[in-house]
Amino acid sequence: MRRQQRWWGVTVTAGAVLVAVAGCSDSGVGGASAGAGDDKPSAAPTRGAGGGRQTEKSALPGLPTASVARKELAGLKTAAPASMRGYSRAKFPHWAEQGERCDTRETVLGRDGTAVKRDAQCRAVSGKWVSVYDGKKATAASQLDIDHTVPLANAWRSGAAAWTQEQRKAFANDLAHPQLLAVSASSNRQKGDQSPDQWAPPLRSYWCTYARSWVSVKSTYRLTITAAERTKLREMLDTCS
């Protein structure tokens, strides 16, 4: 069952979005790439929900080129962070069921790992992962967190406080845009809810992809950015070759 919601002209699919890993059988899927991106398409580019976007080896969906990201960045509204009053992670229901016993977390673990094997409950019981933020390798799913590129609290401060619960659920489980990826637990916790001007991936080689992902998500959901955030994103996009 697929449930779609029209979101400011962009269709966001929640509840039954499955990517490269279909079902819960043992499967090997493509690994993540930590390299900086550029305007050249990857070996097998695909069009994302926003149009004119390319999916890289990292399997990040809907990732725009650097040139598209720069245009999207220019279109983002600058505003001071809003209040955190009323915020709760519970207002962003995450790790929703994606079909065949797989939830959002397990789907991303399968997409971002190699030689991933699952049990009957779709839990990743073995595999290999490389965290694109810091280069750390993992062989157990427990070593990984699923990071929201734009953290839930940051989204709340930049516009999500006005959304419905269903819209926030779609945002927290978005598999159609470059919003979710498996990274080392330590890097995810260091990042917290910080924006790029406050925290950037330790691996500078990933800055280009990170900035493109961040801008894409903020543009898709019409979230605001701060002046400092805009300056840092420009710096990060300048690392794109």
C-alpha positions in Angstrom: 0.0 0.0 0.0 1.5 3.3 -1.0 0.4 6.5 0.6 1.3 9.8 -1.1 1.0 13.4 0.1 1.3 16.5 -2.0 3.7 18.8 -0.3 4.1 22.3 -1.8 4.2 20.8 -5.3 6.4 17.9 -4.3 5.0 14.4 -3.9 6.3 12.8 -0.7 5.7 9.1 -0.3 5.6 7.7 3.2 4.7 4.3 4.7 5.7 2.0 1.8 8.8 3.4 0.1 11.2 0.7 -0.7 14.6 1.4 -2.3 17.3 -0.9 -3.6 16.5 -3.6 -1.0 13.2 -5.1 -1.7 11.7 -7.4 1.0 13.5 -9.0 3.9 15.6 -11.7 2.2 19.3 -11.9 2.5 20.8 -9.5 -0.1 23.9 -7.6 -1.0 23.4 -3.9 -1.9 25.7 -1.1 -3.0 28.0 0.6 -0.6 28.2 4.3 0.4 30.7 6.6 -1.3 32.4 9.3 0.7 33.8 11.3 -2.3 32.9 14.8 -3.1 30.4 15.2 -5.9 30.4 17.5 -8.9 28.1 18.4 -11.8 28.8 15.2 -13.7 26.3 12.4 -13.5 27.3 9.1 -11.9 27.5 5.8 -13.8 23.7 5.3 -13.5 22.0 8.6 -12.8 18.3 8.6 -12.1 15.8 11.4 -11.8 14.6 12.2 -8.3 11.3 13.6 -7.2 12.5 17.2 -7.7 13.6 16.7 -11.3 17.1 17.3 -12.6 18.6 15.3 -9.7 21.0 12.5 -9.7 21.5 9.4 -7.5 25.2 8.7 -6.8 26.9 5.4 -5.8 26.0 6.3 -2.3 22.4 5.6 -3.3 21.3 8.9 -1.8 18.0 9.6 -3.6 17.2 12.9 -5.3 20.7 14.3 -4.8 21.0 17.5 -6.9 24.1 18.5 -8.8 26.2 21.3 -7.3 24.9 23.8 -9.8 21.2 22.9 -9.0 22.1 23.1 -5.2 23.5 26.6 -5.7 20.3 27.7 -7.3 18.2 26.1 -4.6 20.4 27.7 -1.9 19.8 31.1 -3.5 16.1 30.6 -3.3 16.0 29.7 0.4 14.6 32.2 2.8 16.9 33.6 5.5 15.4 33.8 9.0 16.5 33.6 12.6 15.9 30.2 14.3 12.4 30.0 15.7 11.6 28.9 19.3 12.0 25.3 20.4 8.8 25.7 22.5 6.6 22.7 22.1 9.3 20.5 20.4 9.4 16.8 20.9 10.8 14.0 18.8 7.5 12.2 19.3 6.0 14.9 17.0 8.2 13.4 14.2 7.1 9.7 14.2 10.1 7.9 12.7 11.1 4.5 11.6 7.7 3.8 10.1 6.9 0.5 8.5 8.0 0.3 4.8 6.4 -3.0 4.0 7.3 -6.7 4.5 8.4 -6.2 8.1 11.0 -3.6 7.1 11.0 -0.2 8.8 12.7 3.0 7.7 15.9 2.3 9.7 16.3 -1.3 8.3 15.7 0.0 4.7 18.5 2.6 5.0 20.9 0.1 6.6 20.3 -2.2 3.7 20.7 0.5 1.1 23.9 2.0 2.6 25.7 -1.3 3.4 27.3 -4.1 1.4 26.7 -7.8 1.8 23.8 -7.0 4.2 22.0 -10.1 5.5 18.7 -9.9 7.3 16.7 -12.1 9.6 13.0 -13.0 9.3 12.1 -9.7 11.0 14.1 -7.7 8.4 16.8 -6.8 11.0 20.4 -6.5 9.6 22.3 -9.2 11.3 25.5 -8.8 9.3 27.1 -6.6 6.7 29.7 -3.9 6.1 29.3 -0.2 6.3 31.5 2.9 5.9 30.4 6.1 7.6 30.6 8.9 5.0 31.0 11.5 7.8 34.2 10.2 9.4 35.3 7.1 7.4 34.7 4.7 10.3 34.0 1.1 9.3 31.3 -1.0 10.9 30.4 -4.6 10.7 27.4 -4.5 13.1 24.2 -2.5 12.7 24.4 -1.5 16.4 27.5 0.6 15.6 25.4 2.8 13.3 22.8 5.5 13.6 20.4 6.6 10.9 21.1 10.3 10.6 18.5 12.9 9.4 20.6 15.2 7.2 18.4 18.1 8.4 17.9 17.2 12.1 14.3 17.1 13.4 15.0 19.8 15.9 16.6 22.0 13.3 13.5 21.5 11.0 11.3 22.5 13.9 13.2 25.8 14.4 13.1 26.5 10.6 9.4 25.8 9.8 8.3 22.3 10.8 6.6 23.6 14.0 3.7 24.7 11.8 3.3 21.3 10.0 0.8 18.6 10.7 1.8 15.4 12.5 1.5 13.5 9.2 3.8 16.0 7.4 6.4 15.6 10.1 6.1 11.8 9.9 6.7 12.0 6.1 9.8 14.2 6.8 11.2 11.9 9.4 10.9 8.8 7.1 11.7 10.4 3.7 13.3 7.9 1.5 12.7 9.9 -1.7 15.2 12.7 -0.9 18.8 12.8 0.5 17.5 13.1 4.1 18.5 9.7 5.7 21.8 7.8 5.7 23.6 5.3 7.9 26.6 6.8 9.7 28.7 6.0 12.8 26.9 6.5 16.0 29.6 8.8 17.3 29.4 11.2 14.4 25.7 11.4 14.6 25.8 12.2 18.2 28.5 14.8 17.8 26.3 16.4 15.1 23.2 16.5 17.2 20.7 19.1 15.9 23.4 21.5 14.7 23.4 23.2 11.3 26.4 23.2 8.9 27.9 26.4 10.4 27.9 24.7 13.8 29.0 21.2 12.7 30.3 19.8 9.4 31.5 16.2 8.6 35.1 15.6 9.8 35.8 14.2 6.3 36.1 17.4 4.2 35.8 15.2 1.1 32.2 14.7 1.9 31.4 18.4 2.3 30.1 18.8 -1.3 27.6 15.9 -1.0 26.6 17.0 2.5 25.9 20.6 1.4 23.9 19.4 -1.7 21.9 17.1 0.5 21.2 19.7 3.2 20.1 22.3 0.6 18.0 19.8 -1.2 16.0 18.9 1.9 15.6 22.5 3.0 14.4 23.5 -0.4 12.0 20.5 -0.8 10.3 21.3 2.5 10.6 25.1 2.2 12.5 25.4 5.5 14.5 28.6 6.3 18.2 29.0 6.9 20.2 31.4 9.0 22.7 33.8 7.5 25.6 31.8 9.0 24.2 28.6 7.6 24.0 30.1 4.1 27.6 31.3 4.3 28.9 27.9 5.4 26.8 26.1 2.7 28.4 28.3 0.1 31.8 27.4 1.4 31.0 23.7 1.3 29.5 23.8 -2.2 32.8 25.5 -3.3 34.5 22.2 -2.6 32.6 20.6 -5.4 35.0 19.9 -8.2 
